[in-house]
Amino acid sequence: MSMKRILTRSGLALLGLGSALFGYLAVLQWTGNFHEVLPGRYYRSAQLSPDMLAAEIDRYHIKTIINLRGAKPGARWYEDELAVARAHGATHVDFAMSANKRLTPEESYALVAVLLQAQGPLLVHCKSGADRTGLASVMYLQQVAGVDEETAEWQLTPLYGHVNIPFTGVYAMDDTWEAFEKLIGLPS
């Protein structure tokens, strides 16, 4: 087979894989990237529309919504979320963090404290439900639910839309988890 033909086929294969990944990530966003992590206890998602949020609160009996985007008074999405939470009897908690910035040790411990203190079932979300939500989900599974480290770490993978490639902005979530593992004495 000629080199040109090999390169053409390789290029087409890469294009196909890239298109498939893009399509998968688009579907995650279109569906709200909603996932049942621990049935009856913990759910994760992207920013849901008011109707989707109301439906998930009712379907899974969500008692606490943890918003990792932080309080944004006046923003339509935020005001809608507060209204839906109130209307459905759910507690709303804001914890501000950026997907592109590592949490300090104090912030990591504070996030775990929020997860520990919240009445379940919990719904944890950020904008896309991939990066910040992935980190919170790893921490919840490992620190609150007692799930083994390897299983918990699946929450920070492309399966949920998190592209864990070093030197990208969102790799800050992976760096935060690695640093936190050392703080709590887990082998990383």
Secondary structure, 3 states (H helix, E strand, C coil): CCHHHHHHHHHHHHHHHHHHHHHHHHHHHHCCCCEEEECCCEEEECCCCHHHHHHHHHHHCCCEEEECCCCCCCCHHHHHHHHHHHHCCCEEEECCCCCCCCCCHHHHHHHHHHHHHCCCCEEEECCCCCCHHHHHHHHHHHHHCCCCHHHHHHHHCHHHCCCCCCCCCCHHHHHHHHHHHHHCCCCC
